[in-house]
Amino acid sequence: MDAYGLWLLLGLIAGAAFVAFARSGGPGRERAIYANGLLIAAAVYPVFAMIWGDGIWLTVEMAGLVGFGILAWIGRYRSSPFLAVGWLLHPLWDVGLHLWGPGAHIAPTWYAIACVSFDVLLAAVILQRLAILRRPQGLPA
Protein backbone atom coordinates (compact mmCIF):
# COMPACT_ATOMS: atom_id res chain seq x y z
CA MET A 1 0.00 0.00 0.00
CA ASP A 2 1.36 3.41 -0.92
CA ALA A 3 1.30 6.46 1.36
CA TYR A 4 -1.94 7.81 -0.16
CA GLY A 5 -3.67 4.49 0.43
CA LEU A 6 -2.46 4.38 4.01
CA TRP A 7 -3.75 7.88 4.78
CA LEU A 8 -7.08 7.12 3.09
CA LEU A 9 -7.39 3.99 5.21
CA LEU A 10 -6.53 5.87 8.39
CA GLY A 11 -9.13 8.52 7.46
CA LEU A 12 -11.74 5.78 7.14
CA ILE A 13 -10.77 4.29 10.49
CA ALA A 14 -10.93 7.68 12.18
CA GLY A 15 -14.26 8.37 10.46
CA ALA A 16 -15.71 5.07 11.65
CA ALA A 17 -14.61 5.84 15.21
CA PHE A 18 -16.19 9.30 14.93
CA VAL A 19 -19.47 7.79 13.67
CA ALA A 20 -19.50 5.28 16.55
CA PHE A 21 -18.94 8.12 19.01
CA ALA A 22 -21.68 10.24 17.40
CA ARG A 23 -24.20 7.39 17.42
CA SER A 24 -23.57 6.57 21.07
CA GLY A 25 -25.82 9.37 22.30
CA GLY A 26 -28.99 9.18 20.21
CA PRO A 27 -30.16 10.98 17.05
CA GLY A 28 -30.22 14.52 18.49
CA ARG A 29 -26.72 14.23 19.87
CA GLU A 30 -25.53 12.50 16.70
CA ARG A 31 -26.66 15.43 14.57
CA ALA A 32 -24.96 17.92 16.90
CA ILE A 33 -21.71 15.95 16.82
CA TYR A 34 -21.70 15.80 13.01
CA ALA A 35 -22.32 19.56 12.87
CA ASN A 36 -19.60 20.31 15.41
CA GLY A 37 -17.25 17.96 13.58
CA LEU A 38 -17.79 19.82 10.32
CA LEU A 39 -17.03 23.09 12.06
CA ILE A 40 -13.85 21.65 13.59
CA ALA A 41 -12.77 20.15 10.24
CA ALA A 42 -13.02 23.61 8.70
CA ALA A 43 -11.35 25.32 11.69
CA VAL A 44 -8.18 23.26 11.34
CA TYR A 45 -7.18 25.03 8.12
CA PRO A 46 -7.02 28.57 9.59
CA VAL A 47 -4.78 27.11 12.31
CA PHE A 48 -2.45 25.74 9.62
CA ALA A 49 -2.42 29.16 7.93
CA MET A 50 -1.54 30.83 11.26
CA ILE A 51 1.27 28.33 11.82
CA TRP A 52 2.71 29.23 8.41
CA GLY A 53 2.16 32.93 9.06
CA ASP A 54 0.37 33.33 5.75
CA GLY A 55 -2.12 36.19 6.13
CA ILE A 56 -3.61 35.82 2.66
CA TRP A 57 -4.33 32.15 3.23
CA LEU A 58 -5.65 32.89 6.70
CA THR A 59 -8.28 35.06 5.01
CA VAL A 60 -9.13 32.29 2.53
CA GLU A 61 -9.34 29.70 5.30
CA MET A 62 -11.52 31.97 7.46
CA ALA A 63 -13.91 32.36 4.51
CA GLY A 64 -14.08 28.57 4.30
CA LEU A 65 -14.71 28.36 8.02
CA VAL A 66 -17.62 30.79 7.69
CA GLY A 67 -19.09 28.84 4.76
CA PHE A 68 -18.79 25.46 6.43
CA GLY A 69 -19.96 27.00 9.70
CA ILE A 70 -23.16 28.14 8.01
CA LEU A 71 -23.74 24.66 6.59
CA ALA A 72 -23.07 23.13 10.02
CA TRP A 73 -25.51 25.52 11.73
CA ILE A 74 -28.28 24.95 9.18
CA GLY A 75 -27.64 21.21 9.28
CA ARG A 76 -27.83 21.09 13.04
CA TYR A 77 -30.78 23.37 13.66
CA ARG A 78 -32.83 23.39 10.47
CA SER A 79 -32.21 20.66 7.91
CA SER A 80 -29.93 17.62 8.23
CA PRO A 81 -29.22 17.33 4.49
CA PHE A 82 -27.08 20.45 4.82
CA LEU A 83 -24.71 18.41 7.00
CA ALA A 84 -24.30 15.89 4.19
CA VAL A 85 -23.72 18.72 1.71
CA GLY A 86 -21.07 20.22 4.00
CA TRP A 87 -19.29 16.90 4.43
CA LEU A 88 -19.45 16.29 0.66
CA LEU A 89 -18.05 19.74 -0.15
CA HIS A 90 -15.24 19.55 2.38
CA PRO A 91 -13.17 17.03 0.34
CA LEU A 92 -13.27 19.51 -2.54
CA TRP A 93 -11.70 22.04 -0.15
CA ASP A 94 -9.15 19.44 0.97
CA VAL A 95 -8.14 18.32 -2.51
CA GLY A 96 -8.85 21.40 -4.62
CA LEU A 97 -7.03 23.83 -2.39
CA HIS A 98 -4.70 21.87 -0.15
CA LEU A 99 -3.62 18.75 -1.99
CA TRP A 100 -3.40 19.82 -5.64
CA GLY A 101 -4.20 23.52 -5.44
CA PRO A 102 -2.55 26.80 -4.52
CA GLY A 103 -2.82 26.17 -0.78
CA ALA A 104 -0.80 22.95 -0.85
CA HIS A 105 1.83 24.61 1.32
CA ILE A 106 -0.71 25.25 4.10
CA ALA A 107 -1.87 21.77 5.11
CA PRO A 108 0.24 18.63 5.39
CA THR A 109 -0.39 16.24 2.50
CA TRP A 110 -1.26 13.38 4.84
CA TYR A 111 -3.95 15.50 6.50
CA ALA A 112 -5.63 16.50 3.25
CA ILE A 113 -5.65 12.88 2.06
CA ALA A 114 -7.01 11.44 5.30
CA CYS A 115 -9.71 14.11 5.35
CA VAL A 116 -11.02 12.98 1.98
CA SER A 117 -12.00 9.49 3.16
CA PHE A 118 -13.13 10.78 6.58
CA ASP A 119 -15.37 13.42 4.98
CA VAL A 120 -16.89 11.15 2.33
CA LEU A 121 -17.62 8.49 4.95
CA LEU A 122 -19.41 11.03 7.14
CA ALA A 123 -21.47 12.30 4.21
CA ALA A 124 -22.44 8.72 3.28
CA VAL A 125 -23.44 7.89 6.85
CA ILE A 126 -25.58 11.02 7.10
CA LEU A 127 -27.24 10.33 3.74
CA GLN A 128 -27.87 6.72 4.76
CA ARG A 129 -29.38 7.87 8.06
CA LEU A 130 -31.65 10.33 6.22
CA ALA A 131 -32.81 7.59 3.83
CA ILE A 132 -33.73 5.35 6.78
CA LEU A 133 -35.62 8.14 8.51
CA ARG A 134 -37.60 8.92 5.35
CA ARG A 135 -38.51 5.29 4.55
CA PRO A 136 -42.28 4.74 4.83
CA GLN A 137 -43.21 2.75 7.91
CA GLY A 138 -43.67 -0.98 7.39
CA LEU A 139 -41.57 -1.27 4.24
CA PRO A 140 -38.48 -3.47 4.27
CA ALA A 141 -35.02 -1.99 3.94
Protein Blocks (a to p, Z undefined) as FASTA:
>chain_A
ZZklmmmmmmmmmmmmmmmmmmmnojklmmmmmmmmmmmmmmmmmmmmmmnopaklmmmm
mmmmmmmmmmmmmmmmmommlmmmmmmmmmmmmmmmmmmmmklmmpcfklmmmmmmmmmm
mmmmmmmmmmmmmpcghiaZZ
